[in-house]
């Protein structure tokens, strides 16, 4: 149990987007460097962690995956609670997954911390010949909505590391600059306030989340 305090911050990051866009493989590629070709849908919420250095600080990233719930619209506010970052994923070869990005964004802002760092991720960029969503279109949508943007391939391990690292670095920048002086973004991320930031701290924060 000695590793519990070997980090400065814990950042909860959620993966959202339509079913089949590759969220689970982005998670396994980043946390375990694995890719599963048998992409059956698992039901329930899963998360994996990985610790990495950002600006000399040890950040424990806790990445949550909807794990198939999105097809049942069963994602609850509990999934978003305490999240300080989000990767909104679509498939560059399936335009319908991109068309639903706006709806996901609305749901995210309805439930999550207003200071949350959001990155739009065009996954499966290895399918270049099947591309249905132009990079420029997604990029301009991101700029308009003040989102970070990147295209990735979990299959070929392209930009996966960069995507997560950039989101974590942006979260750290917000916390370090004291841009967020109150509210959950700093509360859930400071590990020295509690050895298990996801239990008693989130319980204590429920009143502020019910009106979201």
C-alpha positions in Angstrom: 0.0 0.0 0.0 3.0 2.3 0.0 2.3 3.5 -3.5 -0.9 5.3 -2.4 0.9 8.6 -1.7 3.4 8.4 -4.5 1.6 11.0 -6.6 0.8 14.7 -6.3 -2.6 14.7 -8.0 -5.3 12.3 -9.1 -7.2 13.4 -12.2 -10.4 11.6 -13.2 -10.8 11.7 -17.0 -13.9 10.2 -18.7 -14.3 8.8 -22.2 -17.5 9.6 -24.0 -19.0 9.2 -27.5 -21.0 6.7 -29.5 -20.7 3.0 -29.2 -18.0 1.3 -31.4 -15.8 4.4 -31.9 -12.9 2.8 -30.0 -13.1 4.3 -26.5 -12.2 1.0 -24.8 -9.2 0.5 -27.0 -8.0 4.0 -26.4 -8.1 3.2 -22.7 -6.3 -0.1 -23.0 -3.7 1.4 -25.4 -2.9 4.2 -23.0 -3.0 2.3 -19.7 -1.7 -1.2 -20.8 -0.4 -0.6 -24.3 -2.8 -3.3 -25.5 -5.3 -3.4 -28.4 -8.2 -5.9 -28.5 -9.4 -6.9 -31.9 -12.4 -8.7 -30.4 -14.2 -5.5 -29.5 -17.3 -7.0 -27.9 -19.3 -4.5 -25.8 -19.0 -5.0 -22.0 -21.7 -3.5 -19.9 -20.8 -1.5 -16.8 -18.4 1.3 -16.0 -14.7 0.4 -16.1 -11.6 2.5 -15.2 -7.9 2.0 -15.4 -5.1 4.1 -14.0 -1.7 5.2 -15.1 0.8 7.4 -13.4 2.9 9.8 -15.4 5.0 13.0 -15.0 3.5 16.3 -16.1 5.7 19.4 -15.6 7.7 17.6 -12.9 4.5 16.6 -11.0 3.4 13.0 -10.6 -0.1 12.7 -11.9 -2.2 9.6 -11.4 -4.7 9.5 -14.3 -7.9 7.6 -13.6 -9.5 7.0 -17.0 -13.1 6.0 -17.0 -14.9 4.2 -19.9 -18.6 3.9 -20.4 -18.1 0.3 -21.4 -21.2 0.0 -23.6 -23.7 2.0 -21.5 -23.9 4.7 -24.1 -26.1 2.6 -26.4 -28.6 2.4 -23.6 -28.4 6.1 -22.7 -27.8 4.8 -19.1 -24.9 7.0 -18.2 -25.7 8.8 -15.0 -24.3 11.9 -13.3 -22.3 9.6 -11.1 -20.1 8.8 -14.1 -19.3 12.4 -14.6 -19.0 13.4 -11.0 -15.5 14.5 -10.1 -14.2 14.3 -13.7 -11.7 17.1 -14.5 -11.1 16.0 -18.1 -13.0 14.3 -20.9 -12.1 12.7 -24.3 -15.1 13.0 -26.6 -14.4 10.3 -29.2 -15.8 9.8 -32.7 -14.9 7.5 -35.6 -13.4 9.4 -38.6 -14.9 6.8 -40.9 -18.5 7.0 -39.5 -20.0 10.4 -39.9 -23.0 9.6 -37.7 -20.6 9.2 -34.7 -19.4 12.8 -35.4 -23.0 14.1 -35.8 -23.7 13.1 -32.2 -20.7 15.0 -30.8 -22.8 18.1 -29.9 -25.3 16.0 -28.0 -22.5 14.4 -26.0 -21.0 17.8 -25.3 -24.3 19.1 -24.0 -24.7 16.0 -21.7 -21.1 16.5 -20.4 -21.7 20.2 -19.6 -25.0 19.3 -17.9 -23.4 16.9 -15.5 -19.7 17.8 -15.2 -17.6 20.5 -13.6 -17.8 23.7 -15.6 -14.0 24.0 -15.7 -13.6 20.5 -17.2 -10.9 20.1 -19.9 -12.5 18.6 -23.1 -10.7 17.1 -26.1 -12.4 16.1 -29.3 -10.8 12.9 -30.5 -11.1 11.6 -34.1 -10.2 8.0 -33.6 -9.3 5.3 -36.3 -7.2 7.7 -38.4 -5.6 4.5 -39.8 -8.8 4.2 -41.9 -7.7 7.2 -44.0 -9.2 5.7 -47.2 -12.7 5.5 -45.5 -12.5 8.9 -44.0 -16.0 10.5 -43.7 -15.2 13.4 -41.4 -12.7 16.0 -42.7 -10.1 17.0 -40.2 -10.7 20.7 -40.9 -14.4 20.3 -40.1 -13.7 18.8 -36.7 -10.9 21.2 -36.0 -13.1 24.2 -36.7 -15.9 22.8 -34.5 -13.3 22.3 -31.7 -12.1 25.9 -32.0 -15.6 27.3 -32.0 -16.4 25.3 -28.8 -13.0 25.9 -27.2 -12.1 22.2 -27.2 -8.7 20.6 -27.6 -8.5 18.4 -30.8 -6.5 15.5 -32.0 -6.8 12.5 -34.4 -5.7 9.1 -33.1 -5.4 5.5 -34.0 -5.6 3.1 -31.0 -4.8 0.3 -33.5 -1.5 1.8 -34.6 -0.9 3.6 -31.4 -0.9 7.0 -33.1 -1.2 10.1 -30.9 -2.9 8.1 -28.1 -0.1 9.1 -25.6 -0.2 12.7 -26.9 -4.0 12.9 -26.5 -4.0 11.9 -22.8 -0.9 13.8 -22.0 -2.2 17.0 -23.5 -5.5 16.7 -21.5 -3.7 16.0 -18.3 -1.2 18.9 -18.9 -4.1 21.3 -19.5 -5.9 20.2 -16.3 -2.6 20.6 -14.3 -2.2 24.1 -15.9 -5.7 25.1 -14.6 -5.0 23.8 -11.1 -1.5 25.2 -10.9 -2.5 28.7 -12.1 -5.1 28.8 -9.3 -7.6 29.5 -12.1 -9.9 27.3 -10.2 -9.9 28.4 -6.6 -13.1 26.6 -5.5 -15.1 23.8 -6.8 -14.5 20.2 -7.6 -11.6 20.5 -10.1 -9.1 21.3 -7.3 -10.9 19.2 -4.6 -10.8 15.9 -6.4 -7.3 16.3 -7.7 -5.3 17.0 -4.6 -4.2 13.7 -3.3 -3.0 15.0 0.1 -6.5 15.9 1.1 -7.5 12.3 1.3 -5.8 9.0 0.6 -8.8 7.9 -1.3 -10.1 11.0 -3.3 -13.0 9.1 -4.9 -14.7 8.0 -1.7 -15.3 10.5 1.1 -14.6 13.5 -0.9 -17.2 12.9 -3.6 -19.7 12.0 -0.9 -19.1 15.3 0.7 -19.6 17.1 -2.6 -23.0 15.6 -3.4 -25.0 18.7 -2.5 -23.2 20.9 -5.0 -23.7 18.3 -7.7 -27.5 17.7 -7.4 -28.4 21.0 -9.1 -26.2 20.3 -12.1 
